């Protein structure tokens, strides 16, 4: 899981570059960001997925 450290732009971009179909990547990105907003955290808990 993620620690309470600040988000890192390099990790964010690396997660977006992972090879997967665009619809899946967009869905995971949206879901993970909504989780972060809902929980008021900088990490959604799905380390390595787009948007986390």
Secondary structure, DSSP 8 states (H G I E B T S, - for coil): ---S----HHHHHHHHTS-S-HHHHHHHHHHHHHHHHHHT-S--S-TTSTT-
